[in-house]
Amino acid sequence: MEIFDIVDENGRPTGKTVERTTAHREGIRHRTAHIWVIRQRNGIYECLLQKRSLCKDSFPGQYDTSSAGHIHAGDEIVDSAIRELEEELGIKAEKEDLKRAGNFVIKVDKVFHSEEFHDREIAFVFVYDKDVDIKDLHLQKEEVDEVRWFSVEETYNAVKKRESWCCVPTEGLKVLMKYLSLILD
């Protein structure tokens, strides 16, 4: 069972906790860590996107942020980011490898697998810009079906057009683009 800190509008724990399914069923605010794995090729920024496993409780089979996950009750934000990178992609990062890019609010109200899903998150965004070869990654099959490199511009266009293959959070992508000083459009 996963337990999360209930947080205020700034992402600070309130001292209360909630179980994952209750948080998503009732829309109780909690924290997540989002990590963008990026590289630059021929002057173009690329981001590694993960294709979510078909058995995920939200957005199954869609491409999403490189790595993301809930911050468990009592855990430090950066430690959760490091854990998610290793669990989902097999990347062993150190604290100094992750650059804090900002945060954003997630609000989702949808139905997945015939169940209502109400997500309220404060997402803390990090950037990992070390060289990553997809062949060297160890994907967590319960979470990730595959990974691919996409240009940030291609990802931005997919998000803007609400392409069905992509569930990258708009605000999370904007945090990355601001960090990279990219202006598209």
Secondary structure, 3 states (H helix, E strand, C coil): CCEEEEECCCCCEEEEEEEHHHHHHHCCCEEEEEEEEEEEECCEEEEEEEEECCCCCCCCCCEECCEEEECECCCCHHHHHHHHHHHHHCCCCCHHHEEEEEEEEEEEEEEECCEEEEEEEEEEEEEECCCCCHHHCCCCCCCEEEEEEEEHHHHHHHHHCCCCCECCCHHHHHHHHHHCCCCCC
